[in-house]
Amino acid sequence: MPRALLDTTVLFGAAYQRDSAHADALPILHGIDDGSLPEVVVLDYVLAETLSGLITHAGHDAAVNLLDRLEENPRFHVDSLTTDARAAAKAVFRRHRPLSFVDASIVAYMQTEGLGYLYAFDDDFDAATDVYRLATATNPYDPQK
């Protein structure tokens, strides 16, 4: 099954009702859940960043609820950088000033794993090569939908 990556902006936005991106993020997570969108990879860095943000803004229970949801849903795949991808992330981070290290890690993972699509609201990714950012509940592998 083809996969895409999921950025913190979408994951946090869907989980935190008061986030300005909540209305845009929720259909993406629902599409992943119901299979109308591809399965997604969530880097462990993204998971940590999202859970930390949820603890700060929504509390520990909200963070645990999201963690449980991701772990129980087989359409979400939490993965880590390989040694090669981490080295690539450092290079991307040094080259692209607007990217955080987490964002550079996403780009490096996509490049080393040959994945092109990323659900994200952060337009800093637009500067990265071979990263196609999706900001709506669009299935890039099924142009009919």
C-alpha positions in Angstrom: 0.0 0.0 0.0 1.4 3.4 -0.9 2.2 5.7 2.1 2.6 9.3 2.8 4.1 11.1 5.7 2.3 13.1 8.4 3.7 16.4 9.8 3.1 17.7 13.3 1.0 20.5 12.0 -1.7 18.1 10.8 -1.4 15.6 13.7 -1.6 18.3 16.4 -4.2 20.3 14.5 -6.5 17.3 14.3 -6.0 16.4 18.0 -6.3 19.8 19.5 -9.8 21.3 18.9 -8.7 24.9 19.6 -5.9 24.8 17.0 -6.5 27.1 14.0 -5.9 24.1 11.6 -8.3 21.8 13.4 -11.1 22.0 10.7 -8.6 21.3 7.9 -6.6 18.6 9.8 -9.5 16.5 11.0 -10.7 15.4 7.5 -7.1 14.2 6.8 -7.1 12.0 9.9 -10.6 10.7 9.1 -9.5 9.9 5.6 -6.5 7.9 6.9 -8.9 6.1 9.3 -11.5 5.2 6.7 -9.0 4.2 4.0 -9.9 7.0 1.5 -6.4 8.4 2.0 -3.1 6.4 2.1 -1.6 4.9 5.2 0.8 7.3 6.8 4.2 7.2 8.5 4.7 9.3 11.6 8.3 9.8 12.5 9.1 9.3 16.2 10.3 12.9 16.2 6.9 14.1 15.0 5.2 11.9 17.6 7.3 13.4 20.4 6.8 16.9 19.1 3.0 16.4 18.8 2.6 14.7 22.2 4.7 17.4 23.9 2.5 20.1 22.3 -0.7 18.4 23.4 0.5 18.1 27.0 1.2 21.8 27.0 -2.1 22.9 25.4 -4.6 20.2 26.0 -3.3 18.1 28.9 -1.8 14.7 29.5 -5.1 12.8 28.8 -5.4 14.3 25.3 -1.8 13.3 24.6 -2.4 9.7 25.8 -5.6 9.5 23.8 -3.7 10.4 20.6 -0.9 8.0 21.4 -3.4 5.2 22.0 -5.3 6.0 18.7 -2.0 5.9 16.7 -0.9 2.6 18.3 -4.3 0.9 17.8 -4.7 2.0 14.2 -2.8 -0.2 11.7 -2.9 2.6 9.1 -0.5 4.7 11.1 3.1 3.6 11.1 5.5 5.1 13.6 9.1 4.9 12.3 12.6 6.1 13.1 15.4 7.5 11.0 18.1 5.1 10.0 21.7 6.1 10.4 21.8 7.2 6.8 18.6 9.1 7.0 19.8 10.9 10.1 23.0 11.9 8.3 20.8 13.2 5.4 18.6 15.1 7.9 21.7 16.9 9.2 22.6 17.9 5.7 19.0 19.0 4.9 18.9 21.0 8.1 22.2 22.8 7.3 21.0 23.6 3.7 17.4 24.7 4.4 17.3 27.6 6.9 13.5 27.6 7.4 13.3 23.9 8.3 13.4 22.8 11.9 15.4 19.6 12.6 12.2 17.6 12.8 11.1 19.0 9.4 14.6 18.3 8.0 14.2 14.7 9.3 10.9 14.3 7.5 12.4 15.5 4.3 15.4 13.2 4.7 13.2 10.2 5.5 11.1 10.9 2.4 14.2 11.1 0.2 15.9 8.0 1.6 12.6 5.9 1.5 11.5 7.2 -1.8 8.2 8.7 -0.5 7.0 11.9 -2.2 3.8 13.0 -0.4 3.5 14.8 2.9 0.4 16.0 4.7 1.5 19.3 6.2 0.3 22.9 6.7 3.8 24.2 7.0 4.8 25.8 3.7 8.5 25.7 4.7 8.5 22.2 3.2 7.9 23.8 -0.3 11.6 24.6 -0.5 12.6 21.0 -0.2 13.3 18.9 -3.4 10.9 16.0 -4.2 8.5 16.8 -1.4 4.9 17.2 -2.5 3.0 18.9 0.3 -0.7 18.1 0.7 -2.8 20.5 2.8 -6.2 18.9 2.2 -7.7 15.4 2.5 -6.5 14.5 -1.0 -5.4 11.0 -2.1 -2.4 11.6 -4.3 -2.5 7.9 -5.4 -6.1 8.1 -6.6 -6.6 11.2 -8.7 -10.3 10.3 -9.1 -11.0 11.3 -5.5 
